[in-house]
Amino acid sequence: MKTTKPAQVVEVPAATLSRYVGTYDVEGEGQKHVVGVTLENGTLFFDYDGKGKEALIVLSPERFSWSGSIVEFSTAPDGTAHMRIRYVELDERGPRRR
């Protein structure tokens, strides 16, 4: 029988995580939402539409798990940070406003 390896802890420098901090305006299927991202003690927290902060679980330096969904951060050529939330049925995405 094949065994599964234990999950590997992914360490992401605080300088990298701090680039994702801010307020994002995301949209999917015509619905607009505001997402706040904060950094506390080396952990990113996600506040979707003011419903309360939840810790993001690091999957890679740009990918995180949130309540069964995947949150991805990227940077546009002009330096603007962007967020994409991947759900099973749809994606939401948008830029950081501040």
LOKOLTOR-945549 format. One record per residue: residue number from 1; z, y, x negated of N, C-alpha, C in turn. Coordinates in steps of 0.02 Angstrom, whole numbers. Atoms other than C-alpha are relative to their C-alpha. Layout:
N
+-----+--------+--------+--------+--------+--------+--------+--------+--------+--------+
! seq !    nc3 !    nc2 !    nc1 !   cac3 !   cac2 !   cac1 !    cc3 !    cc2 !    cc1 !
+-----+--------+--------+--------+--------+--------+--------+--------+--------+--------+
! NUM !      Z !      Y !      X !      Z !      Y !      X !      Z !      Y !      X !
...
+-----+--------+--------+--------+--------+--------+--------+--------+--------+--------+
***
This chain:
98
+-----+--------+--------+--------+--------+--------+--------+--------+--------+--------+
! seq !    nc3 !    nc2 !    nc1 !   cac3 !   cac2 !   cac1 !    cc3 !    cc2 !    cc1 !
+-----+--------+--------+--------+--------+--------+--------+--------+--------+--------+
!   1 !      0 !    -59 !    -42 !      0 !      0 !      0 !      0 !     62 !    -44 !
!   2 !      7 !    -62 !     37 !    -47 !    173 !    -63 !     58 !     46 !     18 !
!   3 !    -54 !    -47 !    -12 !     95 !    298 !    -83 !    -24 !     71 !     -6 !
!   4 !     16 !    -71 !      2 !     87 !    484 !    -56 !     42 !     34 !    -53 !
!   5 !    -37 !    -37 !     51 !    135 !    598 !   -199 !     41 !     54 !     34 !
!   6 !    -40 !    -55 !    -29 !    274 !    724 !   -164 !    -37 !     66 !     -6 !
!   7 !     31 !    -66 !      1 !    219 !    901 !   -125 !     18 !     37 !    -64 !
!   8 !    -12 !    -39 !     60 !    201 !   1013 !   -276 !     19 !     71 !     19 !
!   9 !    -20 !    -70 !    -12 !    290 !   1180 !   -277 !    -50 !     45 !    -35 !
!  10 !     48 !    -48 !     27 !    168 !   1322 !   -303 !     37 !     64 !    -16 !
!  11 !    -32 !    -62 !     21 !    237 !   1468 !   -402 !    -52 !     56 !     -2 !
!  12 !     45 !    -57 !      0 !    153 !   1635 !   -369 !     40 !     61 !    -25 !
!  13 !    -36 !    -57 !     27 !    203 !   1788 !   -472 !     12 !     54 !     54 !
!  14 !    -17 !    -54 !    -48 !    289 !   1929 !   -375 !    -53 !     54 !      0 !
!  15 !     52 !    -51 !      3 !    153 !   2048 !   -435 !    -59 !    -19 !     45 !
!  16 !     54 !     23 !    -44 !     23 !   1942 !   -344 !     21 !      6 !     73 !
!  17 !    -25 !     -4 !    -69 !    128 !   1928 !   -186 !      4 !     72 !     25 !
!  18 !     -9 !    -71 !    -21 !    161 !   2116 !   -184 !    -66 !     32 !     21 !
!  19 !     66 !    -27 !    -20 !    -27 !   2148 !   -167 !    -15 !    -13 !     73 !
!  20 !     12 !     18 !    -70 !    -20 !   2070 !      7 !     44 !     38 !     49 !
!  21 !    -48 !    -36 !    -43 !    122 !   2178 !     74 !    -35 !     58 !     36 !
!  22 !     29 !    -55 !    -38 !     73 !   2298 !    212 !     -6 !    -18 !     74 !
!  23 !     13 !     10 !    -71 !     18 !   2313 !    393 !    -74 !    -13 !      9 !
!  24 !     69 !     20 !    -11 !   -141 !   2226 !    447 !    -18 !      5 !     74 !
!  25 !     27 !      0 !    -68 !   -247 !   2253 !    602 !    -49 !    -58 !      3 !
!  26 !     43 !     59 !     -4 !   -321 !   2083 !    645 !    -28 !     -6 !     71 !
!  27 !     34 !      8 !    -64 !   -440 !   2036 !    784 !    -34 !    -68 !      2 !
!  28 !     35 !     63 !    -12 !   -506 !   1874 !    857 !    -13 !     -7 !     74 !
!  29 !     21 !      7 !    -70 !   -601 !   1843 !   1018 !     18 !     61 !     43 !
!  30 !    -12 !    -62 !    -37 !   -580 !   2025 !   1070 !     73 !     21 !      5 !
!  31 !    -71 !    -16 !     -1 !   -391 !   2022 !   1051 !     21 !     32 !    -66 !
!  32 !    -23 !    -35 !     60 !   -312 !   2146 !    929 !     75 !    -11 !     -8 !
!  33 !    -71 !     11 !     15 !   -145 !   2114 !    843 !     18 !     38 !    -63 !
!  34 !    -27 !    -33 !     60 !    -37 !   2200 !    713 !     45 !    -50 !    -35 !
!  35 !    -39 !     47 !     40 !     35 !   2094 !    573 !     32 !     38 !    -57 !
!  36 !    -36 !    -29 !     56 !    169 !   2156 !    454 !     15 !    -53 !    -51 !
!  37 !    -16 !     47 !     55 !    188 !   2071 !    285 !     48 !     35 !    -47 !
!  38 !    -50 !    -27 !     46 !    343 !   2101 !    180 !     16 !    -52 !    -53 !
!  39 !    -21 !     43 !     56 !    409 !   2029 !     17 !     74 !      9 !    -11 !
!  40 !    -72 !     -2 !     10 !    592 !   1985 !      1 !     21 !    -59 !    -44 !
!  41 !    -25 !     51 !     47 !    669 !   1891 !   -146 !    -53 !    -52 !    -17 !
!  42 !     53 !     46 !     22 !    502 !   1816 !   -197 !    -34 !    -39 !     56 !
!  43 !     30 !     34 !    -57 !    454 !   1758 !    -21 !    -36 !     50 !     44 !
!  44 !     37 !    -42 !    -47 !    319 !   1833 !     90 !     23 !    -16 !     71 !
!  45 !    -18 !      8 !    -70 !    369 !   1861 !    271 !    -55 !     30 !     43 !
!  46 !     56 !    -14 !    -45 !    248 !   1876 !    417 !     30 !     20 !     68 !
!  47 !    -24 !    -22 !    -65 !    284 !   1976 !    576 !    -60 !     14 !     44 !
!  48 !     59 !     -3 !    -42 !    150 !   1947 !    708 !     17 !     36 !     64 !
!  49 !    -10 !    -41 !    -60 !    148 !   2083 !    841 !     74 !     16 !     14 !
!  50 !    -70 !    -19 !     -8 !    332 !   2126 !    811 !     44 !    -54 !     29 !
!  51 !    -39 !     55 !    -29 !    394 !   1954 !    863 !     54 !    -26 !    -46 !
!  52 !    -52 !     21 !     47 !    506 !   1936 !    711 !    -30 !    -31 !    -63 !
!  53 !     25 !     23 !     65 !    487 !   1890 !    529 !      7 !    -76 !     -6 !
!  54 !      0 !     71 !     16 !    442 !   1713 !    478 !    -25 !     -8 !    -71 !
!  55 !     20 !     11 !     69 !    428 !   1650 !    299 !    -68 !    -35 !     -2 !
!  56 !     63 !     35 !     14 !    255 !   1602 !    237 !     12 !    -51 !    -54 !
!  57 !     -7 !     54 !     49 !    245 !   1438 !    142 !    -62 !      2 !    -46 !
!  58 !     54 !     -7 !     49 !    141 !   1451 !    -17 !    -38 !    -66 !     -6 !
!  59 !     45 !     57 !     12 !     -8 !   1332 !    -27 !    -40 !     10 !    -64 !
!  60 !     35 !    -20 !     61 !   -100 !   1425 !   -166 !     13 !     75 !     -7 !
!  61 !    -13 !    -72 !      7 !    -96 !   1604 !   -234 !    -29 !     43 !     57 !
!  62 !     31 !    -38 !    -54 !   -207 !   1660 !    -88 !      9 !    -31 !     69 !
!  63 !     -6 !     37 !    -64 !   -166 !   1532 !     49 !     73 !    -17 !     15 !
!  64 !    -69 !     12 !    -21 !     -7 !   1512 !    149 !     -1 !    -35 !     68 !
!  65 !     -7 !     32 !    -64 !     53 !   1410 !    296 !     48 !     41 !     43 !
!  66 !    -42 !    -36 !    -48 !    124 !   1495 !    451 !     -5 !    -35 !     67 !
!  67 !     -5 !     32 !    -66 !    178 !   1399 !    607 !    -60 !    -45 !     15 !
!  68 !     55 !     47 !    -10 !     42 !   1267 !    584 !    -69 !     31 !    -10 !
!  69 !     64 !    -34 !     13 !    -94 !   1394 !    544 !     -3 !     19 !    -74 !
!  70 !     11 !    -19 !     69 !   -168 !   1449 !    378 !    -13 !     75 !     -3 !
!  71 !     10 !    -71 !     12 !   -155 !   1630 !    319 !    -30 !      8 !    -69 !
!  72 !     34 !    -11 !     64 !   -276 !   1683 !    183 !     -6 !     75 !    -13 !
!  73 !      7 !    -69 !     21 !   -277 !   1846 !     86 !    -59 !      4 !    -48 !
!  74 !     55 !    -12 !     46 !   -428 !   1918 !     -4 !     -4 !     75 !    -13 !
!  75 !      9 !    -70 !     17 !   -480 !   2082 !    -84 !    -75 !     16 !      1 !
!  76 !     69 !    -23 !     -4 !   -642 !   2173 !    -42 !    -19 !     35 !    -66 !
!  77 !     21 !    -35 !     61 !   -747 !   2251 !   -182 !     30 !     70 !     -7 !
!  78 !    -29 !    -67 !      4 !   -673 !   2422 !   -137 !     76 !     -2 !    -10 !
!  79 !    -72 !      7 !     13 !   -497 !   2353 !   -167 !     43 !     -9 !     62 !
!  80 !    -37 !      8 !    -62 !   -447 !   2340 !     17 !     21 !    -73 !      9 !
!  81 !    -25 !     67 !    -13 !   -337 !   2189 !     55 !    -20 !    -21 !     71 !
!  82 !     19 !     27 !    -65 !   -393 !   2078 !    200 !     40 !    -64 !     14 !
!  83 !    -36 !     60 !    -22 !   -306 !   1941 !    299 !    -45 !    -38 !     48 !
!  84 !     33 !     45 !    -47 !   -380 !   1792 !    389 !     50 !    -52 !     22 !
!  85 !    -45 !     51 !    -28 !   -277 !   1682 !    504 !    -43 !    -54 !     31 !
!  86 !     40 !     56 !    -24 !   -354 !   1511 !    535 !     42 !    -43 !     46 !
!  87 !    -31 !     44 !    -49 !   -299 !   1425 !    694 !    -48 !    -58 !     11 !
!  88 !     44 !     57 !    -15 !   -370 !   1260 !    757 !    -60 !     24 !     39 !
!  89 !     53 !    -19 !    -46 !   -472 !   1347 !    892 !    -37 !     64 !    -17 !
!  90 !     34 !    -63 !     17 !   -516 !   1517 !    814 !     30 !     30 !    -62 !
!  91 !    -25 !    -39 !     58 !   -495 !   1638 !    669 !     12 !     71 !     23 !
!  92 !    -12 !    -72 !     -7 !   -421 !   1812 !    669 !     -4 !     29 !    -70 !
!  93 !      5 !    -30 !     67 !   -458 !   1931 !    527 !      1 !     76 !      6 !
!  94 !     -1 !    -73 !      0 !   -437 !   2111 !    478 !     26 !     28 !    -66 !
!  95 !    -22 !    -34 !     62 !   -399 !   2238 !    341 !     72 !     24 !      3 !
!  96 !    -66 !    -31 !      5 !   -234 !   2306 !    281 !    -10 !     74 !     12 !
!  97 !      7 !    -72 !    -13 !   -210 !   2482 !    348 !     44 !     41 !    -47 !
!  98 !    -43 !    -35 !     48 !    -68 !   2530 !    230 !     43 !    -49 !    -36 !
+-----+--------+--------+--------+--------+--------+--------+--------+--------+--------+
***
